[in-house]
Structures are given as C-alpha cells and as structure tokens.
Amino acid sequence: MPQIAYEPIGVVRSPYAALDGMPLQTVAAPEVEATVALHERVHGALRDLDGFSHVWLIVHLHRVDGWAPEVVPFLDDDRPRGVLATRSPRHPNPIGLSLVELVAVEPGALRIRGVDLLDGTPVLDVKPYVPLFDARDPGAVRTGWFAAVADRVRTLRSDARYEA
C-alpha cells in the first residue's frame, strides 16, 4: 500500500508532560482543561463549531514507541490481548481518538475539558460529536473483555510503558 502522510492542524497544550500519572481515557479527567492551538491555515474552519458541546480530537500519539501485535493493557494486567482489541496507543499507526468537552472556540484555539493527551500532541483533525451519529443503544453494544474491567479507568493512571 502507498504511504499516507498527514499535516497536523494544531497541537494540544495540556498539563501532562509525561505519560506517568496521566488519565487513561477522557472520562477519567472530566475537570482537566487544555487548549488546542490551531495552525493559522485552519482558523477559518472554526466557523459554527461553537454550537457543539463536545468534539472528537483525532491525534498522532507522537511519544509512542513502536507497536506490537499483543499488549498487556492498563486495565487488565493479567494477560496479553490482541492490540486491535484494546485502546492501547501501541497500534500499527499511533492514532488517538479523544472525545472532549468544547469549552470555548477562540481565535486560533479551542479550549477543551476532559483531556487525556500529552502536552505537544499533534492534532490531525477535529470533528463535532453528534450523539445521533456517534452514540449507540447501550443494550445493543458489546464491550468484549472491557465489560469486566472498564470501571477501573476512573482510578488507574498511565505509566511510561508506551513512551519512546
């Protein structure tokens, strides 16, 4: 397959300088505020974004060191799992997806809350969260092995196991 290259549209400015101690998912950091500083070329693309309460940030996990077909996930240290069945950053392509609260749209920046990203994380894209499109009926959703351990996400914190 041909290589694909993306040019970041911005960068996350968050209180997390290292993976150690960072929340594992945005739901574990509802009060943590950050900023997405946007490249000048996309400033005009912010029009109408202020009407949304939440946005998806698609990011490049720039501090991840390689990938592996199996990983021992943070929420379940008991056994390795296939990486595609985890939310581990150590995927074949280190792409992150974070659902964050949009606090404000400012000239050249987004103020966000509920962040689980390192300071300096390149932002590839921003998309509005629309429950009709994005949320599924909880009764129809299966969560695999996460079902037994997902509640731990609110208390566990990241460590340096995936950092370059």
Secondary structure, DSSP 4 states (H G I P E B T S, - for coil): ---------EEEE-S-SSSTT-BSSGGG-TT-EEEEEEPGGGGGGGTTGGG-SEEEEEEE-TTB----SEE--TT-TTS-EEGGGS--S-SSS-EEEEEEEEEEEETTEEEEES----TTPEEEEEEE--HHHH---GGG---GGGGGTGGGGGT-B--GGGB-
